[in-house]
Every structure is written in structure tokens, then in C-alpha cells.
Amino acid sequence: MVFLKESLPKGLLPVVAIVMTGVLLTLSPWSFESFGWTALLGIGAAFFSGGAATSIRYLGKAGHHPLEIIFYFMMMSTAISVVIMWNKFVMPSPIQWVALILIGVVSLLAQVYLTRAFTCENAIVVEMVRYSGIAINALWGFIIWNEIPSISTLLGGSLIILGCIVLNRIKNAQTESQSNKNVLKQAG
């Protein structure tokens, strides 16, 4: 809202409240067992993620091609990674190389679609949908590490998913309404 001069689309304030309530329930910041100093790293990551999302949207509105934006992102990530691991690099084993290549391909595809989303849609709307990742991560935790989600996590994840469904319906209704107005203008 500050840097992009975008406002929340009509009717989405209640959806934001639903999703943010879901995020709070899922993260349980009042539970000191799960919320410690490491949670500050997550808050920092969220801050930088918001900055990246704003930058992607800004560059997209300025006419930069999505692949150019991805190139900038990857170059910055590479430069920062080289600085961080300068004296700590360990040569991966062949199996680790395969895993790293697969992670790289999946990450690149995710970055392509995320960049396209940010360049084509209101940044606030895209960020709201990205919150569904919290619920998906809880599901992966259950499947891979047998982490049993709390009632709070299940309720929060349900609210996030519900918010994303409502968001999608509102956006579809607004898009359909705008399309109908355009058709009427052309006909009249």
C-alpha cells in the first residue's frame, strides 16, 4: 500500500481478518514452547519476503519481463549465498547433487509462477494466497515427521484455506462484473 500505491480490493478486509486469525492460530505465538527467539528469524524472513514481493510487483509494473525479474532474484540469492558459505562450503555427494538439482528445478518453477502472479495481480491478493503455505507446511510436517498438529493449528489452517476460497470467489465475481461492464460498453 505504501510503495505500490495499491489498495485492498473491495470486500477483502474481512477476508484479511479471517486469514490473519488463521495465521495467528496456526503459529500460536502465545505458546512459549513453539515461540522462541528462533521465531524472530521467521518474522525477519517475513519482512524480507514482503520486501521481495513488493519489489517483484514494482518491477512488473515498470515493464520488466518476469524472467528478467527472476534473473535478478537468482543473482542476488547466489551473491548472498557465496558470502555466507565462503569458508564453509562442502562438496555434495552424488545423491546430494541430485537432490539439489531437483530442489533447484522445483524452486525455479515456483519462482516463475510466483513472479507471474505478482506481475499480473494485486500484491496484497497474492500474499493472502501465499499464506495457504502455512497450512500446507503443517500437513507436510504431519506426513513426513509425524508431527501431530494441535487443534489451534487445524483451526488456523482451516481459516486460512477458507479465506483463500472466499478471496478467490470475490476476485472471480469482480472479474466477471468488470467483463460484463466491458461487454456492455462495446455493445452500447
MDTraj code that builds the backbone (N, CA, C; nanometers):
import mdtraj as md
import numpy as np

residues = "MET VAL PHE LEU LYS GLU SER LEU PRO LYS GLY LEU LEU PRO VAL VAL ALA ILE VAL MET THR GLY VAL LEU LEU THR LEU SER PRO TRP SER PHE GLU SER PHE GLY TRP THR ALA LEU LEU GLY ILE GLY ALA ALA PHE PHE SER GLY GLY ALA ALA THR SER ILE ARG TYR LEU GLY LYS ALA GLY HIS HIS PRO LEU GLU ILE ILE PHE TYR PHE MET MET MET SER THR ALA ILE SER VAL VAL ILE MET TRP ASN LYS PHE VAL MET PRO SER PRO ILE GLN TRP VAL ALA LEU ILE LEU ILE GLY VAL VAL SER LEU LEU ALA GLN VAL TYR LEU THR ARG ALA PHE THR CYS GLU ASN ALA ILE VAL VAL GLU MET VAL ARG TYR SER GLY ILE ALA ILE ASN ALA LEU TRP GLY PHE ILE ILE TRP ASN GLU ILE PRO SER ILE SER THR LEU LEU GLY GLY SER LEU ILE ILE LEU GLY CYS ILE VAL LEU ASN ARG ILE LYS ASN ALA GLN THR GLU SER GLN SER ASN LYS ASN VAL LEU LYS GLN ALA GLY".split()
xyz = np.array([
    [0.0825, -0.1189, 0.0000],
    [0.0000, 0.0000, 0.0000],
    [0.0871, 0.1255, 0.0000],
    [0.1983, 0.1211, 0.0710],
    [0.2849, 0.2378, 0.0826],
    [0.3681, 0.2576, -0.0441],
    [0.4366, 0.1533, -0.0890],
    [0.5289, 0.1681, -0.2004],
    [0.4624, 0.1538, -0.3362],
    [0.3621, 0.0683, -0.3465],
    [0.2992, 0.0413, -0.4758],
    [0.1745, 0.1249, -0.5002],
    [0.1277, 0.1920, -0.3961],
    [0.0048, 0.2722, -0.4037],
    [-0.1150, 0.1869, -0.4434],
    [-0.1121, 0.0580, -0.4011],
    [-0.2245, -0.0314, -0.4258],
    [-0.3103, -0.0353, -0.3007],
    [-0.4386, -0.0475, -0.3217],
    [-0.5273, -0.0583, -0.2067],
    [-0.5903, -0.1975, -0.2058],
    [-0.6448, -0.2301, -0.0925],
    [-0.7114, -0.3582, -0.0779],
    [-0.8379, -0.3566, -0.1622],
    [-0.8550, -0.4551, -0.2515],
    [-0.9779, -0.4580, -0.3320],
    [-1.1028, -0.4630, -0.2435],
    [-1.2121, -0.4119, -0.2983],
    [-1.3390, -0.4058, -0.2247],
    [-1.3779, -0.5390, -0.1643],
    [-1.4239, -0.5352, -0.0405],
    [-1.4777, -0.6534, 0.0252],
    [-1.3742, -0.7501, 0.0805],
    [-1.2448, -0.7132, 0.0744],
    [-1.1432, -0.8072, 0.1179],
    [-1.0960, -0.7861, 0.2617],
    [-1.1340, -0.6778, 0.3261],
    [-1.0899, -0.6549, 0.4633],
    [-1.1343, -0.7672, 0.5576],
    [-1.2596, -0.8140, 0.5492],
    [-1.2973, -0.9282, 0.6346],
    [-1.2173, -1.0548, 0.6028],
    [-1.1803, -1.0731, 0.4762],
    [-1.1015, -1.1900, 0.4368],
    [-0.9615, -1.1806, 0.4982],
    [-0.9052, -1.0606, 0.4977],
    [-0.7740, -1.0406, 0.5595],
    [-0.7817, -1.0768, 0.7081],
    [-0.8876, -1.0344, 0.7740],
    [-0.9052, -1.0658, 0.9161],
    [-0.9156, -1.2170, 0.9385],
    [-0.9884, -1.2859, 0.8513],
    [-1.0027, -1.4319, 0.8630],
    [-0.8669, -1.4999, 0.8464],
    [-0.7928, -1.4609, 0.7421],
    [-0.6633, -1.5238, 0.7148],
    [-0.5631, -1.4928, 0.8259],
    [-0.5583, -1.3691, 0.8721],
    [-0.4631, -1.3333, 0.9778],
    [-0.4977, -1.4049, 1.1091],
    [-0.6258, -1.4226, 1.1366],
    [-0.6656, -1.5007, 1.2539],
    [-0.6175, -1.6447, 1.2385],
    [-0.6321, -1.6993, 1.1181],
    [-0.5829, -1.8342, 1.0904],
    [-0.4329, -1.8453, 1.1076],
    [-0.3596, -1.7437, 1.0620],
    [-0.2138, -1.7432, 1.0773],
    [-0.1771, -1.7413, 1.2256],
    [-0.2426, -1.6560, 1.3027],
    [-0.2146, -1.6492, 1.4467],
    [-0.2441, -1.7815, 1.5159],
    [-0.3588, -1.8420, 1.4829],
    [-0.3930, -1.9706, 1.5442],
    [-0.2927, -2.0793, 1.5066],
    [-0.2470, -2.0778, 1.3822],
    [-0.1525, -2.1787, 1.3364],
    [-0.0157, -2.1610, 1.4024],
    [0.0306, -2.0376, 1.4123],
    [0.1629, -2.0117, 1.4689],
    [0.1655, -2.0172, 1.6209],
    [0.0530, -1.9926, 1.6853],
    [0.0411, -1.9958, 1.8320],
    [0.1509, -1.9162, 1.9033],
    [0.1605, -1.7849, 1.8798],
    [0.2673, -1.7085, 1.9434],
    [0.2549, -1.7022, 2.0955],
    [0.1396, -1.7339, 2.1504],
    [0.1198, -1.7316, 2.2958],
    [0.1745, -1.8577, 2.3622],
    [0.2098, -1.9569, 2.2828],
    [0.2635, -2.0822, 2.3359],
    [0.4163, -2.0714, 2.3359],
    [0.4749, -2.0589, 2.4532],
    [0.6187, -2.0365, 2.4612],
    [0.6996, -2.1584, 2.4204],
    [0.6385, -2.2770, 2.4151],
    [0.7124, -2.3946, 2.3697],
    [0.7465, -2.3829, 2.2217],
    [0.6570, -2.3219, 2.1433],
    [0.6792, -2.3143, 1.9994],
    [0.7217, -2.1758, 1.9534],
    [0.7208, -2.0785, 2.0420],
    [0.7530, -1.9416, 2.0005],
    [0.8700, -1.8915, 2.0840],
    [0.9904, -1.8977, 2.0276],
    [1.1095, -1.8527, 2.0979],
    [1.1880, -1.7544, 2.0139],
    [1.3148, -1.7423, 2.0441],
    [1.3969, -1.6464, 1.9714],
    [1.4071, -1.6829, 1.8237],
    [1.3962, -1.8133, 1.7920],
    [1.4029, -1.8535, 1.6512],
    [1.2822, -1.8023, 1.5724],
    [1.1715, -1.7760, 1.6431],
    [1.0548, -1.7195, 1.5751],
    [1.0869, -1.5810, 1.5199],
    [1.1811, -1.5117, 1.5816],
    [1.2224, -1.3807, 1.5308],
    [1.2866, -1.3942, 1.3927],
    [1.3536, -1.5074, 1.3688],
    [1.4087, -1.5324, 1.2356],
    [1.2956, -1.5431, 1.1331],
    [1.1872, -1.6098, 1.1729],
    [1.0708, -1.6206, 1.0849],
    [1.0080, -1.4851, 1.0579],
    [1.0014, -1.4017, 1.1608],
    [0.9459, -1.2669, 1.1432],
    [1.0366, -1.1860, 1.0503],
    [1.1678, -1.2004, 1.0686],
    [1.2623, -1.1331, 0.9784],
    [1.2474, -1.1821, 0.8352],
    [1.2317, -1.3139, 0.8195],
    [1.2123, -1.3705, 0.6860],
    [1.0838, -1.3171, 0.6230],
    [0.9786, -1.3040, 0.7035],
    [0.8528, -1.2499, 0.6522],
    [0.8703, -1.1051, 0.6070],
    [0.9480, -1.0279, 0.6838],
    [0.9753, -0.8884, 0.6466],
    [1.0458, -0.8825, 0.5113],
    [1.1515, -0.9639, 0.4949],
    [1.2248, -0.9637, 0.3691],
    [1.1425, -1.0223, 0.2551],
    [1.0567, -1.1183, 0.2847],
    [0.9672, -1.1745, 0.1839],
    [0.8699, -1.0681, 0.1333],
    [0.8187, -0.9888, 0.2263],
    [0.7308, -0.8779, 0.1868],
    [0.8042, -0.7771, 0.0990],
    [0.9305, -0.7507, 0.1336],
    [1.0114, -0.6606, 0.0513],
    [1.0344, -0.7174, -0.0880],
    [1.0600, -0.8481, -0.0949],
    [1.0797, -0.9129, -0.2246],
    [0.9513, -0.9084, -0.3071],
    [0.8369, -0.9351, -0.2418],
    [0.7087, -0.9322, -0.3122],
    [0.6800, -0.7922, -0.3665],
    [0.7079, -0.6917, -0.2859],
    [0.6861, -0.5540, -0.3287],
    [0.7782, -0.5197, -0.4456],
    [0.9026, -0.5644, -0.4386],
    [0.9982, -0.5384, -0.5469],
    [0.9548, -0.6060, -0.6766],
    [0.9088, -0.7300, -0.6656],
    [0.8633, -0.8025, -0.7852],
    [0.7467, -0.7290, -0.8493],
    [0.6500, -0.6887, -0.7685],
    [0.5338, -0.6171, -0.8215],
    [0.5762, -0.4842, -0.8837],
    [0.6663, -0.4131, -0.8169],
    [0.7133, -0.2836, -0.8671],
    [0.7831, -0.3005, -1.0020],
    [0.8739, -0.3987, -1.0103],
    [0.9445, -0.4225, -1.1358],
    [0.8484, -0.4667, -1.2459],
    [0.7483, -0.5479, -1.2099],
    [0.6484, -0.5906, -1.3082],
    [0.5679, -0.4737, -1.3615],
    [0.5287, -0.3822, -1.2716],
    [0.4530, -0.2642, -1.3146],
    [0.5393, -0.1703, -1.3981],
    [0.6714, -0.1744, -1.3755],
    [0.7638, -0.0894, -1.4505],
    [0.7957, -0.1468, -1.5883],
    [0.7417, -0.2643, -1.6190],
    [0.7578, -0.3216, -1.7523],
    [0.8687, -0.4239, -1.7665],
    [0.9307, -0.4646, -1.6567],
    [1.0341, -0.5670, -1.6662],
    [0.9701, -0.7029, -1.6908],
    [1.0335, -0.7826, -1.7760],
    [0.9839, -0.9169, -1.8074],
    [1.0000, -1.0064, -1.6843],
    [0.9036, -1.0977, -1.6596],
    [0.9148, -1.1875, -1.5427],
    [1.0458, -1.2656, -1.5364],
    [1.0981, -1.3106, -1.6504],
    [1.2242, -1.3850, -1.6487],
    [1.3415, -1.2956, -1.6089],
    [1.3343, -1.1686, -1.6442],
    [1.4379, -1.0730, -1.6028],
    [1.4340, -1.0549, -1.4506],
    [1.3140, -1.0459, -1.3950],
    [1.2980, -1.0312, -1.2503],
    [1.3522, -1.1547, -1.1794],
    [1.3231, -1.2736, -1.2326],
    [1.3732, -1.3980, -1.1738],
    [1.5254, -1.4008, -1.1795],
    [1.5824, -1.3532, -1.2900],
    [1.7281, -1.3476, -1.3021],
    [1.7876, -1.2600, -1.1917],
    [1.7282, -1.1421, -1.1680],
    [1.7764, -1.0542, -1.0605],
    [1.7686, -1.1258, -0.9258],
    [1.6570, -1.1926, -0.9018],
    [1.6369, -1.2635, -0.7756],
    [1.7429, -1.3720, -0.7564],
    [1.7656, -1.4510, -0.8607],
    [1.8626, -1.5607, -0.8520],
    [2.0050, -1.5078, -0.8351],
    [2.0389, -1.3986, -0.9025],
    [2.1723, -1.3410, -0.8883],
    [2.1952, -1.2896, -0.7465],
    [2.0965, -1.2243, -0.6890],
    [2.1100, -1.1765, -0.5510],
    [2.1221, -1.2943, -0.4548],
    [2.0422, -1.3967, -0.4747],
    [2.0487, -1.5155, -0.3888],
    [2.1861, -1.5819, -0.3977],
    [2.2390, -1.5898, -0.5179],
    [2.3710, -1.6501, -0.5374],
    [2.4791, -1.5675, -0.4683],
    [2.4760, -1.4363, -0.4877],
    [2.5769, -1.3487, -0.4259],
    [2.5725, -1.3584, -0.2737],
    [2.4535, -1.3572, -0.2172],
    [2.4403, -1.3664, -0.0708],
    [2.4863, -1.5029, -0.0214],
    [2.4507, -1.6096, -0.0953],
    [2.4915, -1.7447, -0.0551],
    [2.6428, -1.7606, -0.0579],
    [2.7095, -1.7048, -0.1590],
    [2.8555, -1.7152, -0.1681],
    [2.9196, -1.6478, -0.0472],
    [2.8690, -1.5322, -0.0085],
    [2.9246, -1.4611, 0.1075],
    [2.9041, -1.5431, 0.2353],
    [2.7847, -1.5992, 0.2524],
    [2.7534, -1.6735, 0.3752],
    [2.8355, -1.8015, 0.3871],
    [2.8567, -1.8732, 0.2766],
    [2.9237, -2.0033, 0.2864],
    [3.0685, -1.9994, 0.2376],
    [3.1270, -1.8831, 0.2281],
    [3.2608, -1.8687, 0.1706],
    [3.3609, -1.9688, 0.2282],
    [3.3722, -1.9784, 0.3592],
    [3.4692, -2.0685, 0.4215],
    [3.4074, -2.1987, 0.4710],
    [3.2803, -2.2230, 0.4383],
    [3.2108, -2.3393, 0.4936],
    [3.1571, -2.4333, 0.3859],
    [3.1977, -2.4143, 0.2620],
    [3.1448, -2.4964, 0.1533],
    [3.1912, -2.6409, 0.1666],
    [3.0987, -2.7335, 0.1460],
    [3.1281, -2.8766, 0.1472],
    [3.0782, -2.9328, 0.0137],
    [3.1648, -3.0071, -0.0533],
    [3.1261, -3.0641, -0.1825],
    [3.0173, -3.1700, -0.1608],
    [2.9016, -3.1529, -0.2268],
    [2.7935, -3.2516, -0.2109],
    [2.8286, -3.3864, -0.2736],
    [2.7692, -3.4910, -0.2170],
    [2.7847, -3.6256, -0.2729],
    [2.6966, -3.6349, -0.3983],
    [2.7135, -3.7399, -0.4802],
    [2.6281, -3.7533, -0.5994],
    [2.4773, -3.7525, -0.5671],
    [2.4374, -3.8203, -0.4603],
    [2.2950, -3.8213, -0.4217],
    [2.2509, -3.6806, -0.3822],
    [2.3366, -3.6102, -0.3098],
    [2.3038, -3.4734, -0.2703],
    [2.2950, -3.3815, -0.3916],
    [2.3808, -3.4046, -0.4943],
    [2.3725, -3.3257, -0.6168],
    [2.2359, -3.3443, -0.6841],
    [2.1903, -3.4693, -0.6897],
    [2.0597, -3.4975, -0.7496],
    [1.9500, -3.4244, -0.6720],
    [1.9550, -3.4346, -0.5389],
    [1.8551, -3.3662, -0.4553],
    [1.8619, -3.2151, -0.4758],
    [1.9828, -3.1600, -0.4807],
    [1.9981, -3.0150, -0.5002],
    [1.9462, -2.9700, -0.6371],
    [1.9716, -3.0501, -0.7387],
    [1.9223, -3.0163, -0.8726],
    [1.7693, -3.0203, -0.8748],
    [1.7107, -3.1233, -0.8141],
    [1.5640, -3.1313, -0.8079],
    [1.5050, -3.0128, -0.7309],
    [1.5672, -2.9791, -0.6182],
    [1.5212, -2.8631, -0.5405],
    [1.5323, -2.7369, -0.6250],
    [1.6417, -2.7245, -0.6995],
    [1.6609, -2.6073, -0.7850],
    [1.5551, -2.5959, -0.8939],
    [1.5236, -2.7074, -0.9588],
    [1.4223, -2.7063, -1.0657],
    [1.2849, -2.6701, -1.0083],
    [1.2472, -2.7340, -0.8980],
    [1.1172, -2.7048, -0.8369],
    [1.1121, -2.5593, -0.7894],
    [1.2219, -2.5115, -0.7312],
    [1.2261, -2.3725, -0.6843],
    [1.2158, -2.2753, -0.8008],
    [1.2813, -2.3058, -0.9110],
    [1.2741, -2.2188, -1.0281],
    [1.1319, -2.2121, -1.0823],
    [1.0675, -2.3280, -1.0934],
    [0.9280, -2.3292, -1.1408],
    [0.8382, -2.2499, -1.0469],
    [0.8568, -2.2687, -0.9155],
    [0.7774, -2.1935, -0.8182],
    [0.8025, -2.0442, -0.8329],
    [0.9279, -2.0061, -0.8544],
    [0.9614, -1.8642, -0.8686],
    [0.9005, -1.8061, -0.9958],
    [0.8994, -1.8830, -1.1041],
    [0.8389, -1.8360, -1.2300],
    [0.6905, -1.8057, -1.2087],
    [0.6186, -1.9001, -1.1484],
    [0.4751, -1.8800, -1.1292],
    [0.4454, -1.7729, -1.0255],
    [0.5272, -1.7650, -0.9219],
    [0.5074, -1.6605, -0.8215],
    [0.5324, -1.5227, -0.8822],
    [0.6370, -1.5116, -0.9623],
    [0.6672, -1.3832, -1.0270],
    [0.5552, -1.3446, -1.1228],
    [0.5048, -1.4402, -1.1977],
    [0.3919, -1.4102, -1.2873],
    [0.2700, -1.3637, -1.2085],
    [0.2457, -1.4280, -1.0942],
    [0.1318, -1.3877, -1.0112],
    [0.1489, -1.2439, -0.9634],
    [0.2686, -1.2102, -0.9152],
    [0.2916, -1.0753, -0.8642],
    [0.2881, -0.9698, -0.9740],
    [0.3283, -1.0057, -1.0963],
    [0.3268, -0.9063, -1.2033],
    [0.1875, -0.8891, -1.2641],
    [0.0977, -0.9845, -1.2413],
    [-0.0359, -0.9778, -1.3016],
    [-0.1464, -0.9425, -1.2026],
    [-0.1204, -0.9498, -1.0737],
    [-0.2271, -0.9343, -0.9747],
    [-0.1818, -0.8409, -0.8640],
    [-0.2774, -0.7854, -0.7936],
    [-0.2532, -0.7010, -0.6779],
    [-0.1658, -0.7780, -0.5782],
    [-0.0588, -0.7141, -0.5306],
    [0.0365, -0.7810, -0.4411],
    [-0.0302, -0.8291, -0.3126],
    [-0.1269, -0.7558, -0.2623],
    [-0.1949, -0.7946, -0.1385],
    [-0.2703, -0.9260, -0.1592],
    [-0.3354, -0.9391, -0.2722],
    [-0.4116, -1.0599, -0.3024],
    [-0.3183, -1.1806, -0.3135],
    [-0.2065, -1.1645, -0.3830],
    [-0.1119, -1.2750, -0.3990],
    [-0.0553, -1.3166, -0.2638],
    [-0.0212, -1.2202, -0.1803],
    [0.0322, -1.2524, -0.0481],
    [-0.0704, -1.3291, 0.0363],
    [-0.1969, -1.2913, 0.0247],
    [-0.3009, -1.3613, 0.1012],
    [-0.3049, -1.5087, 0.0615],
    [-0.2959, -1.5358, -0.0679],
    [-0.2999, -1.6743, -0.1151],
    [-0.1742, -1.7491, -0.0711],
    [-0.0610, -1.6793, -0.0645],
    [0.0641, -1.7435, -0.0208],
    [0.0543, -1.7939, 0.1228],
    [-0.0343, -1.7342, 0.2025],
    [-0.0495, -1.7803, 0.3406],
    [-0.1008, -1.9231, 0.3484],
    [-0.1580, -1.9723, 0.2391],
    [-0.2027, -2.1120, 0.2407],
    [-0.0837, -2.2061, 0.2587],
    [0.0369, -2.1575, 0.2300],
    [0.1577, -2.2366, 0.2503],
    [0.1762, -2.2783, 0.3953],
    [0.1263, -2.1982, 0.4896],
    [0.1370, -2.2332, 0.6312],
    [0.0608, -2.3627, 0.6589],
    [-0.0604, -2.3709, 0.6060],
    [-0.1407, -2.4921, 0.6248],
    [-0.0760, -2.6111, 0.5544],
    [-0.0214, -2.5889, 0.4368],
    [0.0432, -2.6970, 0.3618],
    [0.1683, -2.7453, 0.4355],
    [0.2439, -2.6517, 0.4939],
    [0.3630, -2.6912, 0.5706],
    [0.3255, -2.7749, 0.6923],
    [0.2161, -2.7400, 0.7578],
    [0.1698, -2.8213, 0.8713],
    [0.1341, -2.9615, 0.8245],
    [0.0723, -2.9727, 0.7070],
    [0.0378, -3.1033, 0.6512],
    [0.1639, -3.1851, 0.6215],
    [0.2651, -3.1218, 0.5616],
    [0.3909, -3.1913, 0.5348],
    [0.4574, -3.2363, 0.6647],
    [0.4496, -3.1518, 0.7672],
    [0.5051, -3.1899, 0.8975],
    [0.4399, -3.3161, 0.9513],
    [0.3099, -3.3283, 0.9308],
    [0.2381, -3.4473, 0.9743],
    [0.2780, -3.5687, 0.8913],
    [0.2833, -3.5525, 0.7589],
    [0.3129, -3.6651, 0.6691],
    [0.4568, -3.7135, 0.6842],
    [0.5527, -3.6221, 0.6868],
    [0.6939, -3.6613, 0.6860],
    [0.7481, -3.6895, 0.8261],
    [0.7167, -3.6009, 0.9226],
    [0.7781, -3.6134, 1.0551],
    [0.6811, -3.6575, 1.1638],
    [0.5611, -3.6966, 1.1241],
    [0.4594, -3.7414, 1.2197],
    [0.4288, -3.6380, 1.3283],
    [0.4408, -3.5100, 1.2928],
    [0.4052, -3.4037, 1.3868],
    [0.2532, -3.3975, 1.3947],
    [0.2021, -3.4090, 1.5131],
    [0.0575, -3.4034, 1.5323],
    [0.0178, -3.2574, 1.5512],
    [-0.0600, -3.2030, 1.4565],
    [-0.0994, -3.0629, 1.4706],
    [-0.1977, -3.0455, 1.5862],
    [-0.1860, -2.9320, 1.6530],
    [-0.2782, -2.9013, 1.7624],
    [-0.4135, -2.8601, 1.7051],
    [-0.5120, -2.8547, 1.7902],
    [-0.6448, -2.8070, 1.7485],
    [-0.6323, -2.6648, 1.6940],
    [-0.5481, -2.5846, 1.7585],
    [-0.5267, -2.4467, 1.7147],
    [-0.4705, -2.4433, 1.5723],
    [-0.3738, -2.5319, 1.5435],
    [-0.3148, -2.5381, 1.4096],
    [-0.4184, -2.5815, 1.3064],
    [-0.4982, -2.6816, 1.3398],
    [-0.6021, -2.7283, 1.2466],
    [-0.7061, -2.6201, 1.2200],
    [-0.7493, -2.5529, 1.3262],
    [-0.8471, -2.4449, 1.3106],
    [-0.7880, -2.3301, 1.2288],
    [-0.6631, -2.2938, 1.2613],
    [-0.5969, -2.1859, 1.1880],
    [-0.5806, -2.2190, 1.0409],
    [-0.5359, -2.3416, 1.0113],
    [-0.5211, -2.3837, 0.8717],
    [-0.6538, -2.3817, 0.7978],
    [-0.7597, -2.4232, 0.8667],
    [-0.8936, -2.4203, 0.8054],
    [-0.9358, -2.2774, 0.7738],
    [-0.9075, -2.1840, 0.8651],
    [-0.9421, -2.0435, 0.8405],
    [-0.8622, -1.9850, 0.7238],
    [-0.7346, -2.0227, 0.7143],
    [-0.6527, -1.9745, 0.6024],
    [-0.7095, -2.0247, 0.4705],
    [-0.7398, -2.1529, 0.4645],
    [-0.7943, -2.2104, 0.3406],
    [-0.9304, -2.1487, 0.3094],
    [-1.0155, -2.1327, 0.4108],
    [-1.1456, -2.0689, 0.3911],
    [-1.1273, -1.9270, 0.3371],
    [-1.0344, -1.8525, 0.3954],
    [-1.0082, -1.7164, 0.3491],
    [-0.9644, -1.7135, 0.2039],
    [-0.8791, -1.8078, 0.1639],
    [-0.8335, -1.8127, 0.0249],
    [-0.9476, -1.8479, -0.0706],
    [-1.0372, -1.9356, -0.0280],
    [-1.1536, -1.9699, -0.1110],
    [-1.2434, -1.8480, -0.1279],
    [-1.2699, -1.7781, -0.0163],
    [-1.3539, -1.6568, -0.0226],
    [-1.2860, -1.5523, -0.1100],
    [-1.1557, -1.5350, -0.0953],
    [-1.0806, -1.4399, -0.1766],
    [-1.0958, -1.4720, -0.3245],
    [-1.0832, -1.5984, -0.3586],
    [-1.0974, -1.6410, -0.4977],
    [-1.2366, -1.6100, -0.5513],
    [-1.3382, -1.6353, -0.4704],
    [-1.4753, -1.6085, -0.5157],
    [-1.4998, -1.4584, -0.5346],
    [-1.4479, -1.3778, -0.4426],
    [-1.4643, -1.2326, -0.4560],
    [-1.3939, -1.1833, -0.5820],
    [-1.2697, -1.2298, -0.6046],
    [-1.1953, -1.1879, -0.7238],
    [-1.2654, -1.2329, -0.8516],
    [-1.3184, -1.3559, -0.8529],
    [-1.3910, -1.4038, -0.9711],
    [-1.5155, -1.3200, -0.9964],
    [-1.5882, -1.2852, -0.8907],
    [-1.7083, -1.2025, -0.9057],
    [-1.6718, -1.0647, -0.9582],
    [-1.5625, -1.0069, -0.9083],
    [-1.5205, -0.8750, -0.9548],
    [-1.4739, -0.8800, -1.0993],
    [-1.4015, -0.9859, -1.1364],
    [-1.3550, -1.0015, -1.2741],
    [-1.4732, -1.0180, -1.3684],
    [-1.5713, -1.1004, -1.3284],
    [-1.6905, -1.1208, -1.4113],
    [-1.7692, -0.9911, -1.4259],
    [-1.7822, -0.9174, -1.3181],
    [-1.8538, -0.7898, -1.3220],
    [-1.7845, -0.6922, -1.4163],
    [-1.6516, -0.6861, -1.4095],
    [-1.5756, -0.5966, -1.4968],
    [-1.5882, -0.6404, -1.6423],
    [-1.5870, -0.7716, -1.6672],
    [-1.6027, -0.8229, -1.8039],
    [-1.7399, -0.7863, -1.8596],
    [-1.8437, -0.7994, -1.7763],
    [-1.9783, -0.7635, -1.8194],
    [-1.9877, -0.6154, -1.8523],
    [-1.9234, -0.5301, -1.7731],
    [-1.9234, -0.3853, -1.7997],
    [-1.8540, -0.3552, -1.9323],
    [-1.7422, -0.4245, -1.9577],
    [-1.6692, -0.4037, -2.0830],
    [-1.7532, -0.4465, -2.2040],
    [-1.8242, -0.5591, -2.1899],
    [-1.9102, -0.6070, -2.2994],
    [-2.0222, -0.5062, -2.3245],
    [-2.0826, -0.4539, -2.2181],
    [-2.1895, -0.3551, -2.2331],
    [-2.1375, -0.2262, -2.2962],
    [-2.0171, -0.1835, -2.2635],
    [-1.9590, -0.0643, -2.3242],
    [-1.9376, -0.0837, -2.4740],
    [-1.8862, -0.2038, -2.5100],
    [-1.8624, -0.2320, -2.6510],
    [-1.9926, -0.2434, -2.7293],
    [-2.0967, -0.2969, -2.6660],
    [-2.2258, -0.3147, -2.7336],
    [-2.3002, -0.1810, -2.7481],
    [-2.2776, -0.0918, -2.6504],
    [-2.3522, 0.0344, -2.6476],
    [-2.2818, 0.1374, -2.7213],
])
top = md.Topology()
chain = top.add_chain()
for i, resn in enumerate(residues, 1):
    res = top.add_residue(resn, chain, resSeq=i)
    for name in ("N", "CA", "C"):
        top.add_atom(name, md.element.get_by_symbol(name[0]), res)
traj = md.Trajectory(xyz[None], top)
